[in-house]
Amino acid sequence: MDVKEVVREKYGQAALRVVTGEGSACCGSSPSSCCSGADPITSNLYDELQKNELPDTAVLASLGCGNPTALAQLKPGETVLDLGSGGGIDVLLSARRVSPGGKAYGLDMTDEMLALARENQKKAGIGNVEFLKGEIENIPLPDNSVDVIISNCVINLSADKDRVLREAFRVLKPGGRFAVSDVVTRGEVHPEIRKNILLWVGCVAGALEENEYRAKLAAAGFEKIDVEPTRIYRAEDALSFLADQGLDAKIIGPEVDGKFLSAFVRATKPAGRPSV
C-alpha cells in the first residue's frame, strides 16, 4: 500500500469515528492517526470563541498542527483554498472571515471527510463554501483563481511535495499568499522514523527539513518565503507516540528532541507572475 492509500484509509477512519460518536478523530484505537500519542501537536489550536462558531463535529474532526486561519490575515472578498480540508474546521472559519463577497474552498480526497465537512457546513449554516474532491497534487481549480492558500498539517503527508507547491503556485493569483501550518524538521532525523510509512499519517516521517521547504517553495516560483516555528516538540512529547509505533522511545526520544516543529509557512506568488 502506498503513502496516499495509507493516508486515505486512516483519515477515512478518523472521520467515521466522529460521525459514529466514538470521540475525536485522533482519539480512536488506531495508533497511526495524526495525533494519537502526540497530543502536543494537535491540542489547544483554536480558542473557545472559534470553537463556539462551529459544530462540535467540525472541532472533533480537526487533525491539524496549527491554526492557519488565525495567521493568514484573511480579508473580506478574498477567495481561500484549504488543501486537505478534512472535517472543514479551517474552511468554515475562513468563510466567515472572507465574508461578505469572499468564498472558501476545501479540497480533500477522502469521501468520509468530505461527507462530514458538508454536514458541518449545513449545521453551521455557512453558504460561501464549496468542498471539492481531489488530490492536493492535482488541484481542480483554474489558474490564477485563488487569493490565499491555507493548509493544516497536510502537505507533509504528500509523497510529491514539489508537485503540491507547483500546483499551489498555479492556482494562486499574482500577488496571492501561501499561508500554511505544517510540521517541519531541523537537522537529521533518525532513519527508523523516516522509513516507517505509518508515521506519514502521524505528521512526522513526511515532514520536510525547514531549509528544504524554503528551497522547494523557491523552486516553485514563490518569493518572500518565511518559516516561523509555532511549537517545538521536546523528547518527552514524543515518547508515547514513538512507543505506539513499536519504536524504542528511550533510544529514539533524544534523537527527536527539538527536531520536530509546527511552523507557519508563508510565501507569496510574485505580482507579475500569472500562471500560463
PERAKA-V783383 format. One record per residue. N is the residue number from 1. RES is the residue in three letters. PSI is psi as a letter, one per 40 degrees, with the letter a starting at -180 (NA if undefined). Layout:
[[N | RES | PSI] [N | RES | PSI]]
This chain:
[[1 | MET | h] [2 | ASP | i] [3 | VAL | d] [4 | LYS | d] [5 | GLU | d] [6 | VAL | d] [7 | VAL | d] [8 | ARG | d] [9 | GLU | d] [10 | LYS | d] [11 | TYR | d] [12 | GLY | d] [13 | GLN | d] [14 | ALA | d] [15 | ALA | d] [16 | LEU | d] [17 | ARG | d] [18 | VAL | d] [19 | VAL | d] [20 | THR | e] [21 | GLY | f] [22 | GLU | e] [23 | GLY | a] [24 | SER | i] [25 | ALA | d] [26 | CYS | f] [27 | CYS | f] [28 | GLY | a] [29 | SER | e] [30 | SER | h] [31 | PRO | e] [32 | SER | e] [33 | SER | i] [34 | CYS | d] [35 | CYS | e] [36 | SER | h] [37 | GLY | e] [38 | ALA | f] [39 | ASP | d] [40 | PRO | d] [41 | ILE | d] [42 | THR | e] [43 | SER | i] [44 | ASN | f] [45 | LEU | d] [46 | TYR | h] [47 | ASP | i] [48 | GLU | d] [49 | LEU | d] [50 | GLN | d] [51 | LYS | d] [52 | ASN | e] [53 | GLU | e] [54 | LEU | i] [55 | PRO | i] [56 | ASP | d] [57 | THR | d] [58 | ALA | d] [59 | VAL | d] [60 | LEU | d] [61 | ALA | e] [62 | SER | h] [63 | LEU | f] [64 | GLY | a] [65 | CYS | e] [66 | GLY | a] [67 | ASN | g] [68 | PRO | d] [69 | THR | d] [70 | ALA | e] [71 | LEU | e] [72 | ALA | e] [73 | GLN | f] [74 | LEU | i] [75 | LYS | i] [76 | PRO | h] [77 | GLY | e] [78 | GLU | i] [79 | THR | h] [80 | VAL | i] [81 | LEU | h] [82 | ASP | h] [83 | LEU | h] [84 | GLY | g] [85 | SER | e] [86 | GLY | b] [87 | GLY | e] [88 | GLY | e] [89 | ILE | d] [90 | ASP | d] [91 | VAL | d] [92 | LEU | d] [93 | LEU | d] [94 | SER | d] [95 | ALA | d] [96 | ARG | d] [97 | ARG | d] [98 | VAL | e] [99 | SER | i] [100 | PRO | i] [101 | GLY | e] [102 | GLY | i] [103 | LYS | i] [104 | ALA | h] [105 | TYR | i] [106 | GLY | h] [107 | LEU | h] [108 | ASP | i] [109 | MET | e] [110 | THR | h] [111 | ASP | d] [112 | GLU | d] [113 | MET | d] [114 | LEU | d] [115 | ALA | d] [116 | LEU | d] [117 | ALA | d] [118 | ARG | d] [119 | GLU | d] [120 | ASN | d] [121 | GLN | d] [122 | LYS | d] [123 | LYS | d] [124 | ALA | e] [125 | GLY | f] [126 | ILE | h] [127 | GLY | d] [128 | ASN | f] [129 | VAL | i] [130 | GLU | h] [131 | PHE | h] [132 | LEU | i] [133 | LYS | h] [134 | GLY | a] [135 | GLU | i] [136 | ILE | e] [137 | GLU | e] [138 | ASN | g] [139 | ILE | h] [140 | PRO | f] [141 | LEU | i] [142 | PRO | i] [143 | ASP | i] [144 | ASN | f] [145 | SER | e] [146 | VAL | h] [147 | ASP | d] [148 | VAL | h] [149 | ILE | h] [150 | ILE | i] [151 | SER | i] [152 | ASN | g] [153 | CYS | f] [154 | VAL | d] [155 | ILE | d] [156 | ASN | e] [157 | LEU | e] [158 | SER | i] [159 | ALA | e] [160 | ASP | g] [161 | LYS | d] [162 | ASP | d] [163 | ARG | d] [164 | VAL | d] [165 | LEU | d] [166 | ARG | d] [167 | GLU | d] [168 | ALA | d] [169 | PHE | d] [170 | ARG | d] [171 | VAL | e] [172 | LEU | i] [173 | LYS | i] [174 | PRO | h] [175 | GLY | e] [176 | GLY | i] [177 | ARG | h] [178 | PHE | h] [179 | ALA | g] [180 | VAL | i] [181 | SER | h] [182 | ASP | i] [183 | VAL | h] [184 | VAL | i] [185 | THR | i] [186 | ARG | h] [187 | GLY | a] [188 | GLU | i] [189 | VAL | h] [190 | HIS | h] [191 | PRO | d] [192 | GLU | d] [193 | ILE | d] [194 | ARG | d] [195 | LYS | e] [196 | ASN | h] [197 | ILE | d] [198 | LEU | d] [199 | LEU | e] [200 | TRP | d] [201 | VAL | e] [202 | GLY | e] [203 | CYS | f] [204 | VAL | c] [205 | ALA | d] [206 | GLY | e] [207 | ALA | h] [208 | LEU | i] [209 | GLU | i] [210 | GLU | d] [211 | ASN | d] [212 | GLU | d] [213 | TYR | d] [214 | ARG | d] [215 | ALA | d] [216 | LYS | d] [217 | LEU | d] [218 | ALA | d] [219 | ALA | d] [220 | ALA | e] [221 | GLY | e] [222 | PHE | i] [223 | GLU | i] [224 | LYS | f] [225 | ILE | h] [226 | ASP | h] [227 | VAL | h] [228 | GLU | h] [229 | PRO | h] [230 | THR | d] [231 | ARG | h] [232 | ILE | h] [233 | TYR | h] [234 | ARG | i] [235 | ALA | d] [236 | GLU | d] [237 | ASP | d] [238 | ALA | e] [239 | LEU | d] [240 | SER | d] [241 | PHE | d] [242 | LEU | d] [243 | ALA | d] [244 | ASP | d] [245 | GLN | e] [246 | GLY | e] [247 | LEU | i] [248 | ASP | g] [249 | ALA | d] [250 | LYS | d] [251 | ILE | d] [252 | ILE | d] [253 | GLY | d] [254 | PRO | d] [255 | GLU | d] [256 | VAL | e] [257 | ASP | h] [258 | GLY | e] [259 | LYS | e] [260 | PHE | h] [261 | LEU | i] [262 | SER | h] [263 | ALA | i] [264 | PHE | h] [265 | VAL | h] [266 | ARG | i] [267 | ALA | i] [268 | THR | h] [269 | LYS | h] [270 | PRO | i] [271 | ALA | d] [272 | GLY | e] [273 | ARG | g] [274 | PRO | i] [275 | SER | i] [276 | VAL | NA]]
